[in-house]
């Protein structure tokens, strides 16, 4: 199946380093980031999981849970977590799920329906399992990103995108290119100038259809 923005995130139940988890129950009323990788004990992914481990407090401030997906088993994950912690300087205490069955990788369209794990496989056999999904409390897919094997993911960008998703969630605003928290936002075209001023205060009008306002405070 193909996963598109605003689809309901496919639900699943599987084993993990935090015990048996069902995705929708685990998300609860939070946002969630589901990020996957092709194999434990690989160099790029160790740096990525280390980056996530360091950012866990930032995700928590944003009411966001993080879950790693791997097509290795839970026993291997728990051993790998020690390497991640040694590299990152903090424990990797977010769940990493066991996807040796490829259930999740196929549900989320990372691998084809006929994919399997060959004996003596390398990371290249599951190279397409290099994706990121941001999921809202409504269990809908809000963002997807896919990366090649040679390119480590930029989790600062993923955090920035999460901030943009949260500040625009349910509001008639959008964020411009390269936006970071604290910068002005774009007012949606559903509001005329007067309505926009009433809601957001003074506008900076660059073009009739491109109007900026101070970003509303979260919460």
N, C-alpha and C positions, 0 to 999 in steps of 0.2 A: 504494500500500500504506500501511497505517497503522502507525506506529511506537509501540510501547508499552514501558513499563518492563520490563526483563529480557529483551527481545528481543535477539537478536544484531544488532549494528549492521550495516546493509547495507554490504558491502565495495565498493570502487570503485578504479579506477586513472585518474589524470588528471594533466594538467600543472599545475605550480605555480611560485611564485617560487623554490622550492628544487629544481626539476627534477620529473621524473615520480615520482609517489608512489602507492603502493597502501596504502589506509588500514590494514588489519590488520597489514601488515608494518611500517608506520611506527609504529603504536602499540607493537608488541613487547610488553614486560612492563610497560609504563607505564600510567597512567591517561591519558585524553585529553579535551580539551575541543574540540568542534567548534562554531564559532559562525558565523552567516551574516548577510549583509546584502544589501540589494537593488541597490546601485550604488556604484561608486567615486566619489570626489570629491563626496561628499555630507556635509553638516555634522555631523549627529548621529553618523554612522558614523565620521567622522574622529576625533571625541572618544572613541568606544568603542575603536577600534583603538589609539588613543594610550594609553588606560587599560590595555589588554592588554599593550602593549609595556612599560609601566612595571612590570607585575606578572609579567613572564616569570621573573625570579629567584625570586619566591615560588612560582610554579607548579613550577619546577625543584626547589625544596626538597621539594616534595610528590610527586616522581617523576611529574610530569604534563606532557604535551606539549599545545601549543595549535595549532590549525589554523583559519584563516579561510576561509570559503567566499564567493565572489562570482560573480555571473553576468556579470561582465566578464572580459576576457582577461588573460593573464599580463603582457603588455606594459603594459597600463593599470595593473595592480597595482604593477608596479615603479616607475612614475612616481608613483603615489599614495603609495607607501611614503615617498617623500621629503617629502611634505606631512605625513604622520603623524609622521615623525621630527622635523620642524621644530616641530610643535605640541606633541609629548610631551616633547621633549628627550632622547629615547633612540631608537635604531634599532628599527624594526618588523621584527625578524629572525626571526619565525616564518613558516611557509609560508602563503601565501594561494593557494588553488587556483582554476584556471580552470574555471568552470562555465557557459560560454557555451552549451554543449549542453543545459543544464538537467538533465543526468544525475543529479547529486547532489541538486538541489532537488526533483526528482520522487521519487528513491529515498527521501528522508527526509520525504516527504509535505508539503513546503513549498508546492508548486505542483501543480495538477491535471495529469493525464496529457496533456491537450490544450493545455497552456500553451505559449506561444512568445514570443519577444522581437520586438516590432514595430519597424519602422524609426523612428528618432527617439524611442525610448522614454524615459520618465522613471522615477524610482525607484518611482513609484506602480504601474507595470506589473508590478513584481515585489515588491510591498510585503510579501507574506506571507513573503518570505525574510528573516525576522528572528527566528531561533530559536537556542537553545543546547542542546547535548547534552553530558552528561558520560558518558564510556564507560570501563568498567573494564578491567583487564588481561585479563579473560576475554572481552573484546569485547562485553559486554552493556551495553545502555543503562541507566544508573543514574539519570539525571535529564533532564527536558526542561523548557524554558521558552520561551514565545513572547511577543513584545512588539509593540505597535503602532508605527507609523512615528514618532509624536510623542514616544515615551518612550525615553530613553536607558537602556541596561541598566546595572544596578548590579553591577559586577564584584567589589566587596567582598562582596556577598551570594553571588555565584557561588563565590568563594574560601571563604566560610564554609560553604556547602553541600558543597563538596569536602571540607573538613575533617571535616564531620559524616559524609559517606559513608565516608571512609577510617577514621575511628575506630570506626565501627560495623560495618565490613566483616567478616563472618564471626564476629562476637561477639554474645552474647545481650543486647545493649543497644540503646537508641535515644536520640535527643537530644530534649529538650523544646523548646517554642516559644521562639524568640529565643536559642537556645543559641549560645554562642561558645566557642572553645577555652579550656580551663582551668576551665570550669564543670562541675558534676556532670551525670551522665547518668542515664537511666532504665534500671532493670534489667528485662530481659524476663520475661514471665510463665511462660516455660518452666522457670525456676528457682524453687524455693521459698525461703523466707527463709534457711534454713540453707545451702543450696547457694549462694545469692547472697552470703552473708557469707564463705563459704569462698573464693569466687572473687574478690570485689571488696572485702572488708573491711566495715567498719561501714556500715549502711544508715540512711538517713533515710526513714522510712515516713510518707508523707502520707495515704495511703489504702491499703487492703489490696492494691489493684492498681497503686498509684503509689508506687514505691520508688526513691529516688535513691542513687547511690554515686559515689565519686570516679572520674573518668574514667581509664581505663587509659592507660598511657604508650604512645605509638605506637612500633612497631618492637620 
